[in-house]
Amino acid sequence: VIGVAVIYNLPGMTINSPPLNLTTQLLVDIYSERVTAWNDPRIVMLNPALGGLLPNVSISRFVRKDSSGTTSVFTNALQAFDSGWSAVGTGVYWPNSNGMLRPITGSSQLAVSVLWTPYSLGYVGYDTALGLSLPPAQFVGPQGEVQVLNENTTIQAALAFPLEEDFSAQIVNAPHPAYPISGYEYFILRMSSMGCEKAYWLQRYFLFTFASSTQA
């Protein structure tokens, strides 16, 4: 299970600054270009502690240019947050009427681009954000409940939805305390022409990696 972090670069923020607060609808509106500046009243209202760090500056929106499972989880979440969002998949057409869209190839490259671009925002896997010490935004619900990203809240998202017969499921937009932009990761194995011995050791590897020591 992975969580997709919404990362951002607001000059003046320090390690002691509170995280950026968003709502799920506000995230959709940013990527739909209905919200284009950091001093939008809805962003300011959600972030009183950030004060003067939210100027009248356009939001640079970083997205993946290449085919990406992270993009699939992220865009499925946007559609779950707002049924009017129609661009869903591993590679999508993003709105860009104001010229502030920044397509980037690769997760690490996107994260570094946000790190080096003032007043920008983007999305990456939680592990990538952690690796670069990029704090993810957190989501404020209609009752004031806060949904934060960590290992436990992504597991909570998985527990909120039953698996389909093919062991897949959409787990976006899970209720609090789960994190709303979560999804499954999959290993894709080519089974044809695999001999019995190779299949046996591959099974042992997966048991060792993902199961208890007694099973392995």
Buried (B, 14 or more C-beta within 10 A) or exposed (E): BBBBBBBBBBEEBEEEEEBBBBBBBBBBBBBBBEBBBBEBEBBEEBBEEBEEBBEEBEBBBBBBBBEBBBBBBBBBBBBBBBEEBEBBEBBBEBEEEEEBBBEBEBBEBBBBBBBEBEBBBBBBBBEBBBEEEBBBBBBBEEEEEEBBBEEEBBBBBBEBBEEEEEEEBBBBBBEBBBBBBBBBEEEEEEEEEEEEEEEEEBEEEEEEEEEEEEEE
